[in-house]
Amino acid sequence: MTDKIDLTDEEWRAKLSPEQYAILRQGGTERAFTGKYEKNKQAGMYKCAGCGLPLFVSETKYDSGSGWPSFTAPAASDAVVAHRDMSHGMVRTEVTCARCQGHLGHVFPDGPGADGLRYCINSASLDFKPEDGPRDGPRDGSEEK
């Protein structure tokens, strides 16, 4: 992993769409079944929408039925950082980008992979790059029709 990115609040607001800012910088969550990558089945790499760090590969993505993109493991063991999250009257494990500390989603112990984990990630916190192709979609998080 490379050096951490530490921008001011003003710099993050200028760099991200309002939805990306609310999720990555304020710990928000998009509504279930609304994210642009929830049903994506293309091969490629999911990167942090805030800093471009590779986070998840498509081979680890699966349909968990949760309404958010789900993965069995990060692209590298040091790509994400887990934190205890006691918000909303629950105890969960939040995952953030190791480079920019942006909120990605949560990890749960009910996944089908070897480690039994399900990384439940907000689409707006991701930027998808298909194999052998350009990045999918505009940087501001809006959907192409």
LOFIDREN-797722 format. One record per atom (N, C-alpha, C, O): residue number from 0; atom name; x, y negated, z negated; residue in one letter. Coordinates in steps of 0.2 Angstrom, whole numbers, always signed. Last residue first. Layout:
<rs>
R     k    a    east   north      up   r
R   NUM   CA       X       Y       Z   a
...
</rs>
This chain:
<rs>
R     k    a    east   north      up   r
R   144    N    -136     -32     +92   k
R   144   CA    -142     -29     +94   k
R   144    C    -141     -25    +100   k
R   144    O    -145     -22    +103   k
R   143    N    -125     -32     +78   e
R   143   CA    -126     -33     +85   e
R   143    C    -132     -29     +87   e
R   143    O    -133     -24     +85   e
R   142    N    -126     -40     +62   e
R   142   CA    -127     -34     +67   e
R   142    C    -128     -36     +74   e
R   142    O    -131     -41     +75   e
R   141    N    -113     -48     +53   s
R   141   CA    -120     -48     +56   s
R   141    C    -120     -42     +61   s
R   141    O    -115     -40     +64   s
R   140    N    -101     -49     +48   g
R   140   CA    -105     -44     +45   g
R   140    C    -112     -44     +48   g
R   140    O    -116     -40     +46   g
R   139    N     -91     -57     +54   d
R   139   CA     -95     -60     +49   d
R   139    C    -101     -55     +46   d
R   139    O    -105     -57     +42   d
R   138    N     -85     -50     +64   r
R   138   CA     -81     -50     +57   r
R   138    C     -86     -53     +52   r
R   138    O     -85     -52     +46   r
R   137    N     -95     -39     +74   p
R   137   CA     -92     -45     +72   p
R   137    C     -89     -46     +65   p
R   137    O     -92     -42     +61   p
R   136    N     -92     -22     +79   g
R   136   CA     -96     -27     +76   g
R   136    C     -92     -33     +74   g
R   136    O     -86     -33     +74   g
R   135    N     -78     -12     +77   d
R   135   CA     -85     -12     +79   d
R   135    C     -89     -17     +75   d
R   135    O     -89     -17     +69   d
R   134    N     -63     -15     +85   r
R   134   CA     -67     -15     +79   r
R   134    C     -74     -15     +81   r
R   134    O     -76     -19     +86   r
R   133    N     -59      -5    +100   p
R   133   CA     -59     -11     +96   p
R   133    C     -63     -10     +90   p
R   133    O     -67      -5     +89   p
R   132    N     -52     +12    +100   g
R   132   CA     -57      +7    +102   g
R   132    C     -56      +1     +98   g
R   132    O     -53      +1     +93   g
R   131    N     -47     +24     +95   d
R   131   CA     -45     +22    +102   d
R   131    C     -50     +17    +105   d
R   131    O     -52     +17    +110   d
R   130    N     -60     +26     +84   e
R   130   CA     -53     +29     +86   e
R   130    C     -53     +27     +94   e
R   130    O     -58     +27     +97   e
R   129    N     -67     +11     +77   p
R   129   CA     -67     +17     +81   p
R   129    C     -60     +20     +83   p
R   129    O     -56     +16     +85   p
R   128    N     -66      +3     +63   k
R   128   CA     -62      +3     +69   k
R   128    C     -63     +10     +72   k
R   128    O     -60     +15     +69   k
R   127    N     -77      -6     +52   f
R   127   CA     -76      +0     +56   f
R   127    C     -72      -1     +62   f
R   127    O     -73      -5     +66   f
R   126    N     -76     -13     +37   d
R   126   CA     -76     -15     +44   d
R   126    C     -73      -9     +47   d
R   126    O     -68      -6     +45   d
R   125    N     -86     -15     +22   l
R   125   CA     -82     -11     +26   l
R   125    C     -82     -15     +33   l
R   125    O     -86     -18     +35   l
R   124    N     -95     -21     +14   s
R   124   CA     -88     -21     +11   s
R   124    C     -83     -18     +16   s
R   124    O     -77     -18     +15   s
R   123    N    -107     -18     +20   a
R   123   CA    -105     -25     +21   a
R   123    C     -98     -25     +18   a
R   123    O     -94     -30     +20   a
R   122    N    -110      -5     +16   s
R   122   CA    -108      -6     +23   s
R   122    C    -104     -13     +23   s
R   122    O     -99     -14     +27   s
R   121    N    -104      +1      +0   n
R   121   CA    -108      -4      +4   n
R   121    C    -105      -5     +11   n
R   121    O     -99      -6     +11   n
R   120    N    -103     +18      -4   i
R   120   CA     -99     +12      -2   i
R   120    C    -104      +7      +2   i
R   120    O    -108     +10      +6   i
R   119    N     -99     +31     -14   c
R   119   CA    -105     +27     -12   c
R   119    C    -103     +20     -11   c
R   119    O    -103     +16     -15   c
R   118    N     -91     +45     -15   y
R   118   CA     -89     +37     -15   y
R   118    C     -95     +34     -11   y
R   118    O     -96     +35      -5   y
R   117    N     -92     +58     -24   r
R   117   CA     -96     +55     -19   r
R   117    C     -94     +47     -20   r
R   117    O     -96     +44     -24   r
R   116    N     -82     +73     -28   l
R   116   CA     -84     +66     -29   l
R   116    C     -88     +63     -23   l
R   116    O     -87     +66     -17   l
R   115    N     -76     +86     -29   g
R   115   CA     -83     +85     -31   g
R   115    C     -85     +78     -32   g
R   115    O     -90     +76     -36   g
R   114    N     -64     +88     -23   d
R   114   CA     -64     +85     -30   d
R   114    C     -71     +84     -32   d
R   114    O     -72     +82     -38   d
R   113    N     -69     +94     -11   a
R   113   CA     -65     +98     -15   a
R   113    C     -64     +95     -22   a
R   113    O     -64     +99     -27   a
R   112    N     -86     +88      -8   g
R   112   CA     -79     +89      -7   g
R   112    C     -75     +93     -12   g
R   112    O     -78     +95     -17   g
R   111    N     -99     +84     -11   p
R   111   CA     -98     +91      -9   p
R   111    C     -90     +93      -7   p
R   111    O     -89     +98      -6   p
R   110    N    -102     +75     -27   g
R   110   CA    -100     +76     -19   g
R   110    C     -99     +83     -17   g
R   110    O     -97     +87     -22   g
R   109    N    -105     +70     -39   d
R   109   CA    -110     +75     -36   d
R   109    C    -108     +75     -29   d
R   109    O    -113     +77     -25   d
R   108    N     -99     +60     -48   p
R   108   CA     -97     +66     -48   p
R   108    C    -102     +72     -45   p
R   108    O    -102     +77     -48   p
R   107    N     -97     +44     -39   f
R   107   CA    -101     +48     -43   f
R   107    C     -98     +56     -43   f
R   107    O     -95     +58     -38   f
R   106    N     -92     +27     -37   v
R   106   CA     -90     +34     -36   v
R   106    C     -94     +39     -41   v
R   106    O     -94     +37     -47   v
R   105    N     -98     +12     -29   h
R   105   CA     -97     +17     -35   h
R   105    C     -95     +24     -33   h
R   105    O     -96     +26     -27   h
R   104    N     -91      -2     -20   g
R   104   CA     -97      +2     -22   g
R   104    C     -95      +6     -29   g
R   104    O     -92      +4     -33   g
R   103    N     -82     -12     -19   l
R   103   CA     -84      -8     -13   l
R   103    C     -91      -4     -15   l
R   103    O     -95      -4     -10   l
R   102    N     -76     -28     -23   h
R   102   CA     -80     -23     -25   h
R   102    C     -83     -19     -18   h
R   102    O     -85     -22     -14   h
R   101    N     -58     -32     -20   g
R   101   CA     -65     -32     -18   g
R   101    C     -70     -26     -20   g
R   101    O     -67     -21     -20   g
R   100    N     -45     -32     -22   q
R   100   CA     -49     -31     -28   q
R   100    C     -56     -32     -27   q
R   100    O     -60     -33     -31   q
R    99    N     -36     -31     -12   c
R    99   CA     -39     -38     -13   c
R    99    C     -44     -38     -19   c
R    99    O     -47     -43     -21   c
R    98    N     -30     -18     -13   r
R    98   CA     -26     -24     -11   r
R    98    C     -30     -30     -13   r
R    98    O     -26     -35     -16   r
R    97    N     -39      -9     -17   a
R    97   CA     -33      -9     -21   a
R    97    C     -29     -15     -19   a
R    97    O     -25     -18     -23   a
R    96    N     -56     -12     -19   c
R    96   CA     -50     -11     -14   c
R    96    C     -44     -13     -18   c
R    96    O     -44     -17     -22   c
R    95    N     -65      -2     -32   t
R    95   CA     -63      -9     -28   t
R    95    C     -57      -7     -24   t
R    95    O     -54      -2     -24   t
R    94    N     -78      +6     -39   v
R    94   CA     -72      +7     -35   v
R    94    C     -71      +0     -31   v
R    94    O     -76      -3     -28   v
R    93    N     -85     +10     -55   e
R    93   CA     -85      +6     -49   e
R    93    C     -78      +7     -45   e
R    93    O     -73      +9     -48   e
R    92    N     -94     +22     -62   t
R    92   CA     -87     +21     -60   t
R    92    C     -87     +17     -54   t
R    92    O     -89     +19     -49   t
R    91    N    -106     +18     -75   r
R    91   CA    -104     +21     -69   r
R    91    C     -97     +19     -68   r
R    91    O     -94     +16     -72   r
R    90    N    -119     +18     -86   v
R    90   CA    -112     +19     -86   v
R    90    C    -110     +22     -80   v
R    90    O    -112     +28     -78   v
R    89    N    -132      +5     -87   m
R    89   CA    -129     +12     -85   m
R    89    C    -122     +12     -86   m
R    89    O    -118      +6     -86   m
R    88    N    -137      -8     -87   g
R    88   CA    -139      -3     -92   g
R    88    C    -137      +4     -91   g
R    88    O    -140      +9     -93   g
R    87    N    -131     -16     -78   h
R    87   CA    -137     -14     -77   h
R    87    C    -140      -8     -81   h
R    87    O    -144      -4     -79   h
R    86    N    -113     -11     -81   s
R    86   CA    -119     -16     -79   s
R    86    C    -125     -12     -78   s
R    86    O    -126      -6     -77   s
R    85    N    -102      -5     -84   m
R    85   CA    -107      -4     -89   m
R    85    C    -113      -9     -87   m
R    85    O    -117     -10     -92   m
R    84    N     -89      +4     -76   d
R    84   CA     -94      -2     -75   d
R    84    C    -100      +0     -79   d
R    84    O    -104      +5     -79   d
R    83    N     -72      +7     -75   r
R    83   CA     -78      +8     -79   r
R    83    C     -83      +2     -78   r
R    83    O     -81      -4     -79   r
R    82    N     -65      +8     -59   h
R    82   CA     -66      +4     -65   h
R    82    C     -72      +7     -69   h
R    82    O     -77      +9     -65   h
R    81    N     -52     +13     -47   a
R    81   CA     -58     +15     -51   a
R    81    C     -59     +11     -58   a
R    81    O     -53     +10     -61   a
R    80    N     -47      +8     -32   v
R    80   CA     -45      +8     -39   v
R    80    C     -52      +9     -43   v
R    80    O     -57      +6     -41   v
R    79    N     -40     +14     -16   v
R    79   CA     -46     +11     -20   v
R    79    C     -44     +12     -28   v
R    79    O     -40     +16     -30   v
R    78    N     -28     +18     -11   a
R    78   CA     -32     +14      -7   a
R    78    C     -38     +10     -11   a
R    78    O     -39      +4     -10   a
R    77    N     -20     +28     -16   d
R    77   CA     -19     +22     -19   d
R    77    C     -23     +16     -15   d
R    77    O     -22     +11     -16   d
R    76    N     -23     +40      -9   s
R    76   CA     -24     +40     -16   s
R    76    C     -24     +33     -19   s
R    76    O     -27     +32     -24   s
R    75    N     -32     +36      +7   a
R    75   CA     -25     +37      +3   a
R    75    C     -27     +36      -5   a
R    75    O     -31     +33      -7   a
R    74    N     -45     +36     +10   a
R    74   CA     -40     +37     +15   a
R    74    C     -33     +39     +12   a
R    74    O     -29     +43     +15   a
R    73    N     -55     +44      -3   p
R    73   CA     -52     +38      +1   p
R    73    C     -47     +40      +6   p
R    73    O     -44     +46      +5   p
R    72    N     -68     +56      -1   a
R    72   CA     -61     +54      -3   a
R    72    C     -59     +48      +0   a
R    72    O     -61     +47      +6   a
R    71    N     -81     +58      +4   t
R    71   CA     -78     +63      -1   t
R    71    C     -72     +61      -4   t
R    71    O     -70     +63     -10   t
R    70    N     -93     +45      +6   f
R    70   CA     -87     +48      +8   f
R    70    C     -85     +53      +2   f
R    70    O     -86     +52      -4   f
R    69    N    -107     +37     +13   s
R    69   CA    -104     +41      +7   s
R    69    C     -98     +45     +10   s
R    69    O     -98     +47     +16   s
R    68    N    -117     +22     +15   p
R    68   CA    -111     +27     +18   p
R    68    C    -108     +30     +12   p
R    68    O    -106     +27      +7   p
R    67    N    -133     +24      +7   w
R    67   CA    -126     +20      +8   w
R    67    C    -121     +25     +11   w
R    67    O    -122     +31     +10   w
R    66    N    -143     +32      +5   g
R    66   CA    -145     +26      +8   g
R    66    C    -139     +21      +9   g
R    66    O    -139     +16     +12   g
R    65    N    -142     +45      +0   s
R    65   CA    -142     +40      -5   s
R    65    C    -144     +33      -2   s
R    65    O    -147     +29      -5   s
R    64    N    -139     +56      +8   g
R    64   CA    -146     +54      +7   g
R    64    C    -147     +48      +3   g
R    64    O    -153     +47      +1   g
R    63    N    -126     +58     +12   s
R    63   CA    -128     +61      +5   s
R    63    C    -136     +60      +4   s
R    63    O    -138     +62      -1   s
R    62    N    -118     +63     +26   d
R    62   CA    -125     +60     +24   d
R    62    C    -127     +63     +17   d
R    62    O    -129     +68     +17   d
R    61    N    -101     +58     +25   y
R    61   CA    -106     +63     +26   y
R    61    C    -113     +59     +24   y
R    61    O    -113     +54     +21   y
R    60    N     -83     +56     +29   k
R    60   CA     -90     +53     +28   k
R    60    C     -95     +59     +29   k
R    60    O     -95     +63     +33   k
R    59    N     -71     +61     +32   t
R    59   CA     -73     +62     +25   t
R    59    C     -80     +59     +24   t
R    59    O     -83     +59     +18   t
R    58    N     -69     +57     +45   e
R    58   CA     -69     +64     +43   e
R    58    C     -71     +66     +36   e
R    58    O     -74     +71     +35   e
R    57    N     -67     +43     +45   s
R    57   CA     -73     +46     +46   s
R    57    C     -74     +53     +45   s
R    57    O     -80     +56     +43   s
R    56    N     -58     +38     +30   v
R    56   CA     -58     +40     +37   v
R    56    C     -65     +44     +38   v
R    56    O     -68     +46     +34   v
R    55    N     -56     +22     +21   f
R    55   CA     -59     +29     +22   f
R    55    C     -59     +31     +29   f
R    55    O     -60     +27     +33   f
R    54    N     -47     +11     +20   l
R    54   CA     -50     +14     +14   l
R    54    C     -53     +21     +15   l
R    54    O     -51     +25     +11   l
R    53    N     -35      +0     +26   p
R    53   CA     -38      +7     +27   p
R    53    C     -41     +10     +21   p
R    53    O     -37     +11     +16   p
R    52    N     -37     -17     +23   l
R    52   CA     -34     -11     +20   l
R    52    C     -38      -5     +23   l
R    52    O     -44      -5     +21   l
R    51    N     -43     -29     +26   g
R    51   CA     -41     -24     +32   g
R    51    C     -38     -18     +29   g
R    51    O     -35     -14     +34   g
R    50    N     -49     -38     +17   c
R    50   CA     -42     -38     +18   c
R    50    C     -39     -33     +24   c
R    50    O     -33     -34     +26   c
R    49    N     -63     -37     +18   g
R    49   CA     -60     -43     +15   g
R    49    C     -53     -43     +17   g
R    49    O     -50     -49     +18   g
R    48    N     -67     -25     +22   a
R    48   CA     -69     -31     +26   a
R    48    C     -66     -37     +24   a
R    48    O     -66     -42     +27   a
R    47    N     -56     -11     +23   c
R    47   CA     -59     -16     +19   c
R    47    C     -61     -23     +23   c
R    47    O     -57     -25     +27   c
R    46    N     -61      +1     +36   k
R    46   CA     -56      -3     +32   k
R    46    C     -60      -8     +28   k
R    46    O     -66      -9     +29   k
R    45    N     -63     +17     +42   y
R    45   CA     -66     +11     +38   y
R    45    C     -61      +7     +34   y
R    45    O     -58     +10     +30   y
R    44    N     -59     +23     +58   m
R    44   CA     -56     +21     +51   m
R    44    C     -61     +16     +48   m
R    44    O     -63     +11     +52   m
R    43    N     -66     +37     +67   g
R    43   CA     -62     +31     +66   g
R    43    C     -61     +30     +59   g
R    43    O     -61     +34     +55   g
R    42    N     -80     +43     +76   a
R    42   CA     -74     +44     +73   a
R    42    C     -70     +38     +72   a
R    42    O     -70     +34     +77   a
R    41    N     -97     +39     +72   q
R    41   CA     -92     +39     +76   q
R    41    C     -85     +40     +72   q
R    41    O     -85     +40     +66   q
R    40    N    -109     +39     +65   k
R    40   CA    -106     +45     +65   k
R    40    C    -100     +45     +70   k
R    40    O     -97     +50     +72   k
R    39    N    -118     +29     +54   n
R    39   CA    -113     +29     +59   n
R    39    C    -110     +36     +59   n
R    39    O    -108     +38     +54   n
R    38    N    -128     +26     +44   k
R    38   CA    -129     +32     +49   k
R    38    C    -124     +32     +54   k
R    38    O    -124     +37     +59   k
R    37    N    -122     +16     +37   e
R    37   CA    -125     +21     +34   e
R    37    C    -126     +27     +38   e
R    37    O    -125     +33     +36   e
R    36    N    -117      +4     +43   y
R    36   CA    -113     +10     +44   y
R    36    C    -116     +16     +40   y
R    36    O    -113     +22     +40   y
R    35    N    -126      -6     +40   k
R    35   CA    -125      -5     +47   k
R    35    C    -120      +2     +48   k
R    35    O    -120      +5     +54   k
R    34    N    -138      -4     +27   g
R    34   CA    -131      -5     +30   g
R    34    C    -130      -3     +37   g
R    34    O    -132      +3     +39   g
R    33    N    -150      +0     +23   t
R    33   CA    -150      -6     +27   t
R    33    C    -143      -7     +30   t
R    33    O    -143     -11     +35   t
R    32    N    -152     +10     +13   f
R    32   CA    -154     +12     +20   f
R    32    C    -154      +6     +25   f
R    32    O    -157      +6     +30   f
R    31    N    -153      -1      -1   a
R    31   CA    -152      +6      +2   a
R    31    C    -155      +7      +9   a
R    31    O    -160      +3     +11   a
R    30    N    -146     -17      +0   r
R    30   CA    -152     -13      -1   r
R    30    C    -151      -6      +2   r
R    30    O    -147      -6      +8   r
R    29    N    -130     -20      -7   e
R    29   CA    -135     -20      -1   e
R    29    C    -141     -16      -3   e
R    29    O    -140     -11      -6   e
R    28    N    -124     -27     -22   t
R    28   CA    -126     -21     -18   t
R    28    C    -131     -23     -13   t
R    28    O    -136     -26     -14   t
R    27    N    -111     -37     -29   g
R    27   CA    -117     -36     -27   g
R    27    C    -118     -29     -23   g
R    27    O    -113     -25     -22   g
R    26    N     -99     -42     -34   g
R    26   CA    -101     -35     -36   g
R    26    C    -108     -34     -34   g
R    26    O    -111     -30     -38   g
R    25    N     -93     -53     -29   q
R    25   CA     -98     -54     -35   q
R    25    C    -101     -48     -37   q
R    25    O    -105     -47     -41   q
R    24    N     -85     -50     -18   r
R    24   CA     -82     -55     -23   r
R    24    C     -87     -55     -30   r
R    24    O     -84     -57     -35   r
R    23    N     -92     -41     -10   l
R    23   CA     -85     -40     -12   l
R    23    C     -83     -44     -18   l
R    23    O     -79     -42     -22   l
R    22    N    -106     -46     -11   i
R    22   CA    -104     -39     -12   i
R    22    C     -97     -38     -15   i
R    22    O     -95     -36     -20   i
R    21    N    -106     -59      -7   a
R    21   CA    -110     -57     -13   a
R    21    C    -108     -50     -15   a
R    21    O    -108     -49     -21   a
R    20    N     -97     -59      +4   y
R    20   CA     -95     -62      -2   y
R    20    C     -99     -60      -8   y
R    20    O     -96     -58     -13   y
R    19    N    -106     -52     +13   q
R    19   CA     -99     -49     +11   q
R    19    C     -97     -52      +5   q
R    19    O     -94     -49      +0   q
R    18    N    -116     -62     +14   e
R    18   CA    -117     -55     +11   e
R    18    C    -111     -52      +9   e
R    18    O    -111     -49      +4   e
R    17    N    -109     -73     +19   p
R    17   CA    -113     -73     +13   p
R    17    C    -114     -66     +10   p
R    17    O    -113     -66      +4   p
R    16    N     -94     -67     +26   s
R    16   CA    -101     -69     +27   s
R    16    C    -104     -70     +20   s
R    16    O    -101     -67     +15   s
R    15    N     -77     -74     +22   l
R    15   CA     -82     -69     +22   l
R    15    C     -89     -72     +24   l
R    15    O     -90     -77     +23   l
R    14    N     -69     -85     +22   k
R    14   CA     -67     -79     +26   k
R    14    C     -73     -74     +27   k
R    14    O     -73     -71     +32   k
R    13    N     -74     -95     +13   a
R    13   CA     -73     -97     +20   a
R    13    C     -72     -90     +25   a
R    13    O     -73     -90     +31   a
R    12    N     -75     -88      +1   r
R    12   CA     -81     -90      +4   r
R    12    C     -80     -92     +12   r
R    12    O     -85     -91     +16   r
R    11    N     -61     -86      -1   w
R    11   CA     -65     -80      +0   w
R    11    C     -72     -82      +4   w
R    11    O     -74     -79      +8   w
R    10    N     -57    -100      -3   e
R    10   CA     -54     -96      +3   e
R    10    C     -58     -90      +4   e
R    10    O     -60     -88     +10   e
R     9    N     -64    -102     -15   e
R     9   CA     -66    -106      -9   e
R     9    C     -63    -103      -3   e
R     9    O     -67    -102      +3   e
R     8    N     -58     -94     -24   d
R     8   CA     -65     -93     -22   d
R     8    C     -67     -96     -16   d
R     8    O     -71     -94     -12   d
R     7    N     -42     -90     -17   t
R     7   CA     -46     -94     -21   t
R     7    C     -53     -92     -19   t
R     7    O     -55     -89     -14   t
R     6    N     -34     -73     -16   l
R     6   CA     -36     -80     -13   l
R     6    C     -41     -83     -18   l
R     6    O     -43     -80     -23   l
R     5    N     -23     -62     -16   d
R     5   CA     -26     -66     -21   d
R     5    C     -28     -73     -18   d
R     5    O     -24     -77     -18   d
R     4    N     -18     -46     -12   i
R     4   CA     -21     -52      -9   i
R     4    C     -25     -56     -15   i
R     4    O     -29     -53     -18   i
R     3    N      -4     -36     -16   k
R     3   CA     -11     -38     -17   k
R     3    C     -12     -45     -14   k
R     3    O      -8     -49     -13   k
R     2    N      +7     -28      -4   d
R     2   CA      +5     -33      -9   d
R     2    C      -2     -34     -10   d
R     2    O      -6     -34      -5   d
R     1    N      +2     -12      +3   t
R     1   CA      +6     -18      +3   t
R     1    C      +4     -22      -3   t
R     1    O      +0     -20      -8   t
R     0    N      +4      +6      +0   m
R     0   CA      +0      +0      +0   m
R     0    C      +4      -6      +0   m
R     0    O     +10      -6      -2   m
</rs>
